[in-house]
Amino acid sequence: MADIYGLRIVPDDGGKPLILDASTRYASYLGTAAVKAASASYGGFKPQPANSKVLILPRNVVRVGVGDQSGPPVNYISSMSFDGRLNIGIGTIKANQTSALDIGSVDVYSIQYAANPSAQYGLRITNGANFMEISDASLSGFVTFRGVVDINGQWNIPDSVLNLGGNYIVFARWSNTGTPLFLDKDTNSIRTYGAFSSVNGSEQGGLVSGVQIVIVSSGFSPALPASGYGLVIRNTSGAITYSSKYPPVMWSDAYYEFGSYFDTSDSTGDRQAWINPTGNVTSPMVPLCVLGTQRGDNTRSGGNYQYRKMLLSGMMMSGNSVTTSRAKSTGSDIPLYTYPKAMQIACQLPCIDASYYF
């Protein structure tokens, strides 16, 4: 926690009280793009709030078609950026770029940087978020779940979160270098995977204990504290932009910097690239998403080719370090050498500090 002074709140969830200090922020859901199998720029997003950092969270990054013995057509996300529009670069292997085929959804959020109020009224949190200056109340976002869970195969996102509209970010902190976590937004669950030598490339299952989970939801109007007491901040239109019913997003501008790679080696095993956070953070929590693909270990021969299953990447964490790691199978065989053993998209992912919440 950055400070030992400030305004102390006790949220309705009964968890650790929080002090609203210079790390007090809010997260905004800007929109989701249904990404096609061709490079494109996608619009339809809410304007990114001024003085904020964008957060791009892919749900899927690859489409594998049906091909001949030499391999299937593959379209994959090779780059992504946001400038008010979501700009997606698509790479291909034995495939054409086409807007007739889907790859998957990509969610875009933003988190505020430190700022001081521009107006001279109301409650001021020095260097904190300007809740009273949020003109669109649907752009404010809060912590709607926090807890420590054991995940054995699958943990479902709580209905209390989904009932708020389904626009959520899952931040997680754990320690396990053998079993990855994979956020499956299609089923609103966090899954674990193992058995990478199986004919399917991977199997759902495996225990990851003591996972600290913080879920941030955006795009809804917060209710008053259940007790009738607490802190409520309204904007100049009278809309509630913060309620102490929920813990706020606490962010000190720290982030993880994931680099890109495209590995076509024929080796088995997990492709790992461990990274540490940049910035002031004691116990970082990483937002779960899909940043690449990997391969299973089971090898199938056919004609002049050898094949292994293509997998989507999840994440593993040890201490403050994280890496992408193979997880959910796509069910598709890809030949060795000309197709990637592993690939990863370059991006920055903001990380919040667990010490505020637990």
C-alpha positions as CSV (number, residue, x, y, z in Angstrom):
1,M,0.0,0.0,0.0
2,A,1.5,3.3,-1.1
3,D,0.4,5.4,2.0
4,I,-0.7,4.8,5.6
5,Y,-3.1,7.8,5.5
6,G,-6.1,8.8,3.5
7,L,-9.8,7.9,3.5
8,R,-10.5,4.4,4.8
9,I,-13.5,2.4,3.4
10,V,-15.0,-0.9,4.4
11,P,-16.7,-2.5,1.3
12,D,-19.8,-4.6,1.4
13,D,-17.8,-7.8,0.7
14,G,-16.4,-7.8,4.2
15,G,-12.8,-8.1,3.0
16,K,-9.8,-6.0,3.9
17,P,-10.6,-2.3,4.4
18,L,-8.9,0.0,1.8
19,I,-7.4,3.4,2.1
20,L,-8.1,5.6,-0.9
21,D,-4.7,7.0,-1.7
22,A,-2.8,8.1,-4.7
23,S,-3.2,4.6,-6.3
24,T,-7.0,4.9,-6.4
25,R,-8.1,4.4,-10.0
26,Y,-11.1,3.1,-12.1
27,A,-11.2,0.8,-15.0
28,S,-13.4,1.4,-18.1
29,Y,-14.8,-1.1,-20.6
30,L,-14.4,0.4,-24.0
31,G,-15.8,-2.4,-26.1
32,T,-15.2,-5.7,-27.8
33,A,-14.3,-6.5,-31.4
34,A,-15.1,-9.7,-33.3
35,V,-11.8,-10.1,-35.0
36,K,-11.8,-11.6,-38.5
37,A,-9.0,-13.5,-40.3
38,A,-7.7,-10.4,-42.1
39,S,-5.7,-7.4,-40.9
40,A,-8.1,-4.6,-40.1
41,S,-9.0,-1.6,-37.9
42,Y,-12.1,-2.0,-35.8
43,G,-14.3,0.9,-34.6
44,G,-17.4,1.1,-32.4
45,F,-15.5,1.7,-29.1
46,K,-16.3,4.2,-26.5
47,P,-13.7,7.1,-26.4
48,Q,-10.7,6.2,-24.3
49,P,-10.8,8.5,-21.2
50,A,-8.0,11.1,-21.1
51,N,-4.9,10.2,-19.2
52,S,-5.5,6.4,-19.2
53,K,-3.6,3.3,-20.2
54,V,-5.3,0.9,-22.6
55,L,-5.6,-2.8,-21.8
56,I,-6.1,-5.2,-24.7
57,L,-7.3,-8.7,-23.7
58,P,-7.7,-11.3,-26.5
59,R,-10.0,-14.2,-25.9
60,N,-8.6,-16.2,-28.8
61,V,-5.7,-15.5,-31.2
62,V,-5.8,-18.2,-33.9
63,R,-8.1,-19.9,-36.4
64,V,-7.1,-23.3,-37.8
65,G,-8.9,-24.6,-40.9
66,V,-9.0,-27.9,-42.7
67,G,-6.1,-28.6,-45.0
68,D,-4.2,-31.4,-46.8
69,Q,-1.4,-33.6,-45.5
70,S,1.1,-30.7,-45.6
71,G,-0.9,-28.8,-43.0
72,P,-4.0,-26.7,-42.4
73,P,-4.6,-23.1,-43.2
74,V,-3.8,-20.9,-40.1
75,N,-4.7,-17.3,-39.5
76,Y,-3.4,-15.7,-36.3
77,I,-3.1,-12.4,-34.6
78,S,0.4,-11.1,-35.0
79,S,0.1,-7.6,-33.6
80,M,-2.5,-5.4,-31.8
81,S,-2.7,-1.7,-30.8
82,F,-5.4,0.8,-29.9
83,D,-5.7,4.5,-30.9
84,G,-9.5,4.9,-30.6
85,R,-9.7,2.0,-33.0
86,L,-8.4,-1.5,-32.5
87,N,-5.7,-2.2,-35.0
88,I,-5.1,-5.9,-35.6
89,G,-2.4,-7.5,-37.7
90,I,-3.0,-11.0,-39.0
91,G,-0.3,-13.5,-40.0
92,T,-1.0,-16.5,-42.2
93,I,0.3,-20.0,-42.8
94,K,-1.0,-21.6,-46.0
95,A,-4.0,-19.3,-45.8
96,N,-5.4,-16.2,-47.3
97,Q,-6.5,-13.1,-45.4
98,T,-10.3,-13.1,-45.4
99,S,-12.9,-11.2,-43.5
100,A,-15.3,-14.1,-44.0
101,L,-13.8,-16.1,-41.2
102,D,-13.7,-15.4,-37.5
103,I,-10.7,-15.7,-35.2
104,G,-12.4,-14.6,-31.9
105,S,-13.2,-11.6,-29.7
106,V,-10.8,-9.1,-28.3
107,D,-11.8,-6.9,-25.3
108,V,-10.5,-3.4,-24.7
109,Y,-10.4,-1.6,-21.4
110,S,-8.5,1.3,-19.9
111,I,-7.2,2.2,-16.5
112,Q,-6.6,5.7,-15.3
113,Y,-3.2,7.1,-14.6
114,A,-2.6,9.5,-11.6
115,A,-4.4,12.8,-12.0
116,N,-5.6,15.8,-10.0
117,P,-9.0,17.3,-10.4
118,S,-9.4,20.1,-12.8
119,A,-12.4,21.6,-11.0
120,Q,-12.4,23.1,-7.5
121,Y,-15.3,21.2,-5.9
122,G,-15.9,18.0,-4.0
123,L,-13.6,15.4,-2.5
124,R,-10.1,15.4,-3.8
125,I,-7.8,12.4,-3.8
126,T,-4.3,13.8,-4.6
127,N,-3.0,12.0,-7.7
128,G,-6.0,9.6,-7.5
129,A,-8.9,9.2,-10.0
130,N,-11.3,12.0,-10.7
131,F,-14.5,10.2,-10.0
132,M,-16.6,13.4,-10.1
133,E,-15.3,14.3,-13.5
134,I,-16.5,11.0,-15.2
135,S,-19.1,12.3,-17.5
136,D,-20.3,8.8,-18.6
137,A,-21.0,6.8,-15.4
138,S,-20.8,3.5,-17.4
139,L,-17.0,4.2,-17.8
140,S,-16.4,3.7,-14.1
141,G,-15.3,0.2,-13.0
142,F,-14.8,-1.4,-9.6
143,V,-13.7,-4.6,-7.9
144,T,-16.8,-6.9,-7.8
145,F,-15.1,-10.0,-6.5
146,R,-12.0,-10.7,-4.5
147,G,-11.1,-14.0,-2.8
148,V,-8.6,-16.8,-2.5
149,V,-9.6,-20.0,-4.3
150,D,-8.3,-23.5,-5.2
151,I,-8.8,-24.3,-8.9
152,N,-9.0,-28.0,-9.7
153,G,-9.8,-28.2,-13.3
154,Q,-12.3,-25.3,-13.3
155,W,-13.5,-22.4,-11.3
156,N,-16.5,-20.5,-12.4
157,I,-16.8,-16.7,-12.5
158,P,-19.5,-15.8,-9.8
159,D,-23.0,-15.1,-11.0
160,S,-22.8,-11.8,-9.0
161,V,-20.2,-10.7,-11.5
162,L,-21.9,-12.0,-14.6
163,N,-25.2,-10.4,-13.6
164,L,-23.5,-7.0,-13.9
165,G,-23.2,-7.4,-17.6
166,G,-20.3,-9.6,-18.2
167,N,-17.7,-6.9,-18.8
168,Y,-14.9,-8.0,-16.5
169,I,-11.1,-8.3,-16.1
170,V,-9.7,-11.2,-14.0
171,F,-6.5,-10.3,-12.1
172,A,-4.8,-13.3,-10.5
173,R,-1.7,-14.0,-8.3
174,W,-0.5,-17.5,-7.5
175,S,2.6,-19.7,-7.5
176,N,2.7,-22.8,-9.7
177,T,5.3,-23.6,-12.3
178,G,3.7,-26.9,-13.5
179,T,0.0,-26.1,-14.2
180,P,-1.2,-23.0,-16.1
181,L,-4.3,-20.9,-15.6
182,F,-6.5,-20.2,-18.6
183,L,-9.3,-17.7,-18.7
184,D,-12.1,-19.2,-20.9
185,K,-14.5,-16.3,-21.5
186,D,-16.7,-18.5,-23.6
187,T,-17.6,-20.5,-20.5
188,N,-16.9,-17.7,-18.0
189,S,-14.4,-19.9,-16.1
190,I,-10.8,-20.2,-15.2
191,R,-9.4,-23.6,-16.2
192,T,-6.3,-25.6,-15.5
193,Y,-4.6,-27.9,-18.0
194,G,-2.1,-30.8,-18.0
195,A,-1.4,-34.1,-19.7
196,F,0.5,-32.5,-22.6
197,S,1.6,-35.9,-23.9
198,S,-2.0,-36.9,-24.5
199,V,-3.4,-37.5,-28.0
200,N,-5.5,-34.4,-27.6
201,G,-2.5,-32.2,-26.9
202,S,-3.7,-31.4,-23.4
203,E,-6.4,-32.3,-20.9
204,Q,-8.4,-30.1,-18.6
205,G,-7.4,-30.7,-15.0
206,G,-4.8,-30.2,-12.3
207,L,-4.8,-28.4,-9.0
208,V,-3.6,-24.9,-8.5
209,S,-4.0,-23.9,-4.8
210,G,-4.2,-20.5,-3.1
211,V,-5.0,-18.4,-6.2
212,Q,-5.7,-14.8,-5.3
213,I,-8.5,-13.5,-7.6
214,V,-9.6,-9.9,-8.1
215,I,-12.3,-9.3,-10.7
216,V,-12.9,-5.8,-12.0
217,S,-16.3,-5.1,-13.6
218,S,-17.2,-2.0,-15.7
219,G,-20.2,-0.7,-17.6
220,F,-22.8,-0.7,-14.8
221,S,-24.1,1.8,-12.4
222,P,-23.0,1.0,-8.8
223,A,-25.5,0.6,-6.0
224,L,-25.3,2.3,-2.6
225,P,-23.6,0.5,0.2
226,A,-25.9,-2.1,1.7
227,S,-25.7,-0.6,5.2
228,G,-26.9,2.8,3.9
229,Y,-23.6,4.3,5.2
230,G,-20.3,4.8,3.5
231,L,-18.9,6.9,0.6
232,V,-20.8,7.8,-2.6
233,I,-19.3,10.1,-5.2
234,R,-21.6,11.6,-7.9
235,N,-20.6,13.5,-11.0
236,T,-22.1,16.9,-11.9
237,S,-25.1,15.1,-13.5
238,G,-25.9,13.4,-10.2
239,A,-24.9,9.9,-11.5
240,I,-23.0,7.7,-9.0
241,T,-19.5,7.2,-10.3
242,Y,-18.1,5.6,-7.1
243,S,-19.7,3.7,-4.2
244,S,-17.9,2.2,-1.2
245,K,-20.1,-0.8,-1.7
246,Y,-17.1,-2.0,-3.9
247,P,-13.4,-1.7,-3.5
248,P,-11.9,0.6,-6.1
249,V,-9.2,-0.4,-8.6
250,M,-5.8,0.3,-7.0
251,W,-3.1,0.7,-9.5
252,S,0.4,2.3,-9.2
253,D,1.1,2.4,-13.0
254,A,3.0,-1.0,-12.9
255,Y,2.8,-3.4,-15.9
256,Y,4.2,-6.5,-17.5
257,E,5.9,-6.2,-20.8
258,F,5.4,-9.3,-23.0
259,G,7.6,-9.6,-26.0
260,S,6.8,-11.3,-29.3
261,Y,8.3,-14.5,-30.7
262,F,7.6,-17.1,-33.4
263,D,9.4,-20.4,-32.6
264,T,9.4,-23.1,-35.3
265,S,11.7,-25.6,-33.6
266,D,10.7,-29.3,-33.5
267,S,11.4,-29.7,-29.7
268,T,8.8,-30.8,-27.2
269,G,8.0,-29.1,-23.9
270,D,6.7,-25.7,-22.8
271,R,8.0,-22.5,-24.4
272,Q,8.5,-20.2,-21.4
273,A,9.8,-16.6,-21.3
274,W,9.6,-15.4,-17.7
275,I,9.2,-11.6,-17.1
276,N,9.1,-9.4,-14.0
277,P,6.9,-6.3,-13.6
278,T,8.0,-2.8,-14.4
279,G,7.1,-0.1,-11.8
280,N,6.3,0.1,-8.1
281,V,4.4,-3.0,-7.1
282,T,4.9,-5.4,-4.2
283,S,2.6,-8.4,-5.0
284,P,1.6,-8.0,-8.6
285,M,-1.5,-9.6,-10.1
286,V,-1.6,-10.2,-13.8
287,P,-4.8,-9.9,-16.0
288,L,-5.6,-13.3,-17.5
289,C,-5.9,-13.5,-21.3
290,V,-4.7,-15.4,-24.4
291,L,-1.5,-14.1,-25.9
292,G,-0.3,-16.9,-28.2
293,T,-0.2,-20.6,-29.1
294,Q,2.0,-23.6,-28.2
295,R,2.0,-27.3,-29.1
296,G,1.4,-30.6,-27.3
297,D,4.1,-33.3,-27.0
298,N,2.3,-36.3,-28.6
299,T,3.6,-36.8,-32.1
300,R,1.5,-38.4,-34.9
301,S,3.0,-39.5,-38.2
302,G,1.3,-39.3,-41.5
303,G,3.0,-39.8,-44.9
304,N,6.1,-37.6,-44.9
305,Y,5.0,-35.4,-42.0
306,Q,4.9,-35.4,-38.2
307,Y,2.1,-33.6,-36.4
308,R,1.4,-32.3,-32.9
309,K,-1.7,-30.5,-31.6
310,M,-1.9,-26.7,-31.5
311,L,-2.7,-25.3,-28.1
312,L,-3.8,-21.9,-26.8
313,S,-1.6,-20.3,-24.2
314,G,-2.5,-19.7,-20.6
315,M,-0.2,-18.3,-17.9
316,M,2.0,-19.5,-15.1
317,M,3.3,-17.5,-12.2
318,S,6.2,-17.9,-9.7
319,G,6.8,-15.1,-7.1
320,N,6.4,-11.9,-9.1
321,S,7.4,-13.5,-12.4
322,V,4.9,-14.6,-15.1
323,T,5.1,-16.4,-18.4
324,T,2.7,-17.6,-21.0
325,S,2.4,-21.4,-21.0
326,R,0.6,-24.0,-23.1
327,A,-3.0,-24.8,-22.0
328,K,-6.2,-25.4,-23.9
329,S,-6.1,-27.6,-27.1
330,T,-7.5,-26.2,-30.3
331,G,-8.1,-29.9,-31.4
332,S,-6.1,-29.3,-34.6
333,D,-2.9,-31.0,-35.8
334,I,-0.1,-28.9,-37.2
335,P,3.1,-30.3,-38.8
336,L,6.5,-29.7,-37.4
337,Y,9.1,-27.2,-38.7
338,T,6.9,-25.0,-41.0
339,Y,4.4,-24.3,-38.3
340,P,5.2,-22.7,-34.9
341,K,6.0,-24.6,-31.8
342,A,5.0,-21.4,-30.0
343,M,4.2,-17.8,-30.8
344,Q,3.4,-14.8,-28.7
345,I,2.0,-11.3,-29.3
346,A,3.8,-8.3,-27.9
347,C,1.8,-6.3,-25.4
348,Q,1.8,-4.4,-22.1
349,L,-0.5,-5.7,-19.4
350,P,-1.1,-3.4,-16.3
351,C,-0.8,-5.3,-13.0
352,I,-2.5,-4.3,-9.7
353,D,-1.1,-5.0,-6.2
354,A,-2.6,-7.8,-4.2
355,S,-1.4,-6.1,-0.9
356,Y,-4.3,-3.7,-1.2
357,Y,-6.9,-6.4,-1.3
358,F,-5.7,-9.3,0.9
